[in-house]
């Protein structure tokens, strides 16, 4: 019952003492990571099927490999006790080993099989991979400051395995090879949809936010509306837009010639723009209104004109929060774009729906995993931009 | 300026929550057999045959999925948030926050679809997706609420001789409750939307007319599903706003 104990439950601690406080319970994170890895070592790793739709056999790891996976599951824990500085290496090794073993096992399963045979990953692999990634995350918490990047050392190694073709037997990559240029096209379409909607909503939302922020009633109404539309299911919003757009295209053949109709890219883009407008508007209004009145007064006292105050004081101070809204919008859009495949807009969702229709898990993965990685990548990139801008201009609200 | 934004928020909270009556009433009117077809026929968007299963049953399925997932989310999420905010569990808390952040980032539809290979078609993968996705706001708000509890309040409780459990139940949880409830509201309302997408996995619910209408190019059918699911989301949001006003 000492003072430092009481601080643990609330309040923010400075980062230096955090590191030492963390060390003890990083062990519990690593222990948590070891559980799925241990279970994974004894569960089937590969599902071998005569073709991509037929039922198949589950293959376990050969005993030697299972023992290796058990050792790798316990290695990070051991390293954290004995050589905390090298825990990242043990955990990274576990992640790389999971992919390495996946490559070996899928290829050996396919030996002597017909051309259409598929070797997909089963529960054992997923659990081991999950555990190894959590271990890598936990190992990162043991590293101070900049060396934390070492916890990501497994990324280039796994990418290397992927590019070297070591994983070429894995059914998802077989499917990707078959789809080839079409997959790249859908990825491009996904990016185009997200980029266009984000650009449009930024173009509309930024001036609108500036206009609304200065007006009390309008600001309240904008925030209320933004919250209301955000409650609507994205699929419902897509559906609601189909009717007016298809009515428009029937009424004006010129519009139909321009490619605007109830189904396809136009309603998808309209819905996506509307959806993305809200976080941009909301955060813009909140950020601009959050600029301290004293700062604006001081700028006025320095003899700045209204225009100068806006560009040199309000915008730089509001920018980081505003960018948070744009990041939320971008992440949201990656998700909505994958549903937009339903109304024929294309994108990675096409593979998810194709996979769902034909009950082909590999196709689902081919759409869902890149969509997830894309969202994570967009989020990380824009977060980096925010941190950089925040450091440059300071932060409000 | 700060004072101004405060007034906006306060006047919004004091206003009579007319949505609590309006949205459920509209939803009920639309569910009376024959009302929606009669409204949509003059628009000439497509044929509407009598619904099978009836719309009210689809609505109940939808509501049931959302309620079940919210119940499971509360049973899992609150203990999880409490467990990782105990003293000396910083690393676990960071792990939970990272995982929750990932859950927020990964597209809903991807989470739903990834559950299909493991669980097959039907309502099961949708329920799993709803739980995973619903955990995000509950856990993150739970952690935020519990972390925001003033250290001096905890010290006072300790000074009064409360045990750790008493501090949690009588001090921390009551103080964190408003933030936690806001998370429950967000989680529930978003799950109405997620459950709509779940119709693509065969979960039934109000997404079913939308999906069927899209595949049959029947805009009227799409509108039926879209209007009803939008009204359901607005109704739930309005009702829950009574317990958890937005900050």
Interface residues (C-beta under 8 A of the other chain):
Chain A: X1 X5 X6 X7 X8 X9 X10 X11 X18 X21 X22 X24 X25 X26 X28 X29 X32 X123 X134 X137 X138 X141 X216 X219 X220 X223 X224 X227 X228 X231 X232 X233 X234 X235 X236 X237 X238 X239 X240 X242 X243 X246 X247 X262 X263 X286 X289 X290 X291 X292 X293 X296 X331 X334 X335 X338 X339 X342 X343 X349 X352 X353 X355 X356 X359 X361 X364 X365 X367 X368 X369 X371 X372 X375 X376 X379
Chain B: X1 X2 X4 X5 X7 X8 X11 X12 X43 X45 X85 X86 X87 X88 X89 X90 X91 X92 X94 X95 X98 X102 X104 X105 X106 X107 X108 X109 X110 X111 X113 X114 X116 X117 X118 X121 X146 X147 X148 X149 X150 X151 X154 X155 X158 X172 X189 X192 X193 X194 X196 X197 X200 X201 X207 X210 X211 X213 X214 X217 X219 X222 X223 X225 X226 X227 X229 X230 X233 X234 X237 X246
